[in-house]
Amino acid sequence: MLEMKLPPLALLSCVVLTLAPPTRAQMYSWREGASLKVSNLPPSWYRVDRPVRGPRVVVTQGERVLDDTGLAMDERLRLRPPPRPSARN
């Protein structure tokens, strides 16, 4: 039988990638003309705390919608995850 030996660095890389938890960055999507733009950085007109004057922006994390500027402000606030408790004592 043929033995396949991996260099130590390749083996370490495989282990780290296997054990690393998946990251779920916030993704922003909006339309510019006929094209759909997707970015992990918000567009310049996007505001979390007030209505947006610009194209509709949908913010997602994984498959969960965190914000949709096409909705009324009270509905947008309901989409947001609850704030995490602070670590301060």
C-alpha positions in Angstrom: 0.0 0.0 0.0 1.0 3.5 -0.6 1.5 5.7 2.4 0.8 9.4 2.2 2.7 11.6 4.6 1.6 15.1 5.2 4.1 17.7 6.2 3.6 18.9 9.8 2.4 22.4 8.8 -0.2 20.9 6.4 -1.4 18.6 9.1 -1.7 21.5 11.6 -3.6 23.6 9.1 -6.1 20.8 8.5 -6.7 20.4 12.3 -7.1 24.1 12.8 -9.5 24.5 9.9 -11.5 21.5 11.1 -11.8 22.8 14.7 -12.4 26.5 13.9 -16.0 27.6 14.4 -17.6 29.1 11.3 -17.7 32.9 11.4 -20.9 34.7 10.6 -20.2 38.2 9.5 -23.0 40.7 8.9 -23.7 41.0 5.2 -25.2 44.1 3.6 -27.1 43.8 0.3 -28.7 46.5 -1.8 -29.5 47.1 -5.5 -27.6 49.5 -7.7 -29.5 49.7 -10.9 -30.0 46.1 -12.2 -27.2 44.6 -10.1 -27.3 43.3 -6.5 -24.4 44.5 -4.4 -23.3 42.4 -1.4 -20.6 43.5 1.1 -19.5 43.0 4.7 -19.2 46.8 5.0 -22.4 48.9 5.2 -23.0 51.4 2.3 -22.4 55.1 3.2 -26.1 55.9 3.5 -27.0 53.0 5.8 -28.1 54.0 9.4 -29.0 51.6 12.1 -30.9 54.0 14.3 -32.9 56.0 11.8 -34.7 55.8 8.4 -32.4 55.4 5.4 -32.4 57.8 2.5 -31.1 55.6 -0.3 -31.6 52.2 -1.7 -33.1 49.5 0.5 -30.5 47.7 2.5 -31.0 44.2 4.0 -28.6 43.1 6.7 -28.1 39.4 7.3 -26.0 37.1 9.5 -26.1 33.6 8.2 -29.7 33.1 7.2 -31.1 35.5 9.8 -32.3 39.0 8.8 -30.9 41.5 11.3 -32.3 44.7 9.5 -34.3 45.6 6.5 -34.5 49.3 5.7 -37.6 48.7 3.6 -39.6 48.1 6.9 -41.0 50.7 9.3 -38.6 51.7 12.1 -40.5 49.8 14.8 -40.4 46.6 12.7 -36.7 47.1 12.1 -36.1 47.3 15.8 -37.9 44.0 16.4 -35.6 42.2 14.0 -32.5 43.1 15.9 -31.1 40.5 18.3 -31.5 41.4 22.0 -28.4 43.2 23.4 -25.9 41.0 25.0 -25.3 41.4 28.8 -22.1 43.3 29.5 -19.2 41.7 31.2 -18.9 44.6 33.7 -19.6 43.9 37.4 
